[in-house]
Amino acid sequence: MFVKGIMKPAHKSFTAEASASLSEVLKVLDEKDIEAMPVLKSGQFTGMISKEIIFRAYFNSEEEMDRKTFLRETTAGDVAMYEGFYINDEEVFEHTLPLFKGFSVLAVVNESKKFLGLVTRFDVIEQFESAFGVKKQGVRIAFTSEESSGRIERLGDIIKSYHENVISLATFDETDKLARRIVLKIEDNDNIEAFTRKLEKTGFRILSVKKV
């Protein structure tokens, strides 16, 4: 899954023009109940704006002016930060995870930094829920396997021979790096016990079997 496949397009995204006053920006943030917005100049991404950024800019300002004057006369472009806080539309969506630290939204741009849309933290969580089959009921089987060639292929053969309907399959490195943890979710049926016994006989070590 690529970022462009899960992003909200530009015309559905809340953004701030670099020339917009901070008063205008705060009004949108409040009315739409959002945490932050990308700042654009002629359609190009230039940084992020949020209430925290605005408050910091005001208290750190060397200009002596009251709050209302500051918000009226200062623009989003004047205080925007995190100009590197974006991701390319051709990236795989997993690469968004390390970036969701300061904001719940992430700007998506092309190679020339033209703003294309937004990815939200919620969008990414939904994709992982889909990958793990969270919204489908079934049986979750967690087991480990020694790292060796052909193990996943062998698992596939067992799944096929028992006619299991797979909802999701994920693998993780174990801490000792000599084994691999596998989480398999399949549709509930009458042969789960026989299926797990076969896995154990083939060398997979069952950790848990649970209906979810």
Order of alpha helices (4+ residues) and beta strands (2+ residues): alpha-beta-beta-alpha-beta-beta-alpha-alpha-alpha-beta-beta-beta-alpha-beta-alpha-beta-beta-alpha-beta
